[in-house]
Amino acid sequence: MKPMVLCISRLAIEEQDIPRDATGLYPFDLSNVDQEDYHFINRKVVDNKDEDTYDHLIGCILPQILPYIAITDGNGKYLSYSRNGTETRLHGSRSIGIGGHVDIYDCYNDEDNYWHNIESTLLTACRRELEEEILWHDYDDYLAVNFNKLIVDTSNSVGKVHVGLFTTLVYPNAKPQEELHDPQWLTIDELKANIDQYENWSKIVIKEL
């Protein structure tokens, strides 16, 4: 069975003036979210694609919250790649986001002590994803990851059960791994010129760059 994944109450999102039917990139303050508004839930439940099921309704009320990090070289270019990972619904689309689900094991440190702080849990998940996908080992910059925007996309069944915590990370030495196909460093103008090639979350972000 897959690990339980981190979800957030839709009401907690709405409390920060993000409408329930929103689509876009919105300011978001993690410190204003009560820790009790987060929940670890079986991914099979909250990831259900069938909109006629109770499971899908649960996923809409408690969407999965994922880090979504755009990698920049610090000189105006962003890392772009073609998706071909575990999320088959996104195969063939390009992306500028590194990240993934926050699972319950991200709550534990090396001594297996439970972290009650969600921000620490999110940062642990970020480090795991960045190590796996671009071989990021610059731990001195670990806490520099600053999430202050939320990607919301209620235009499709995938977006309705996910939200993305967005930030950028300057890392020109990124080494894209096997799951990141056809990696390219592209300017904002180049990204916008071919925006139709990108998954929805990336389209939302590119429009705001």
Salt bridges, closest charged atoms under 4 A:
GLU14 OE2 - ARG20 NE 2.46
ASP47 OD2 - ARG43 NE 3.44
ASP47 OD1 - ARG89 NH2 3.44
ASP47 OD1 - HIS162 NE2 3.40
GLU51 OE1 - LYS160 NZ 3.56
GLU87 OE2 - ARG89 NE 2.83
ASP106 OD2 - ARG128 NH2 2.74
GLU129 OE2 - ARG128 NH1 3.16
ASP182 OD2 - ARG94 NH1 3.03
GLU199 OE1 - ARG83 NE 2.45
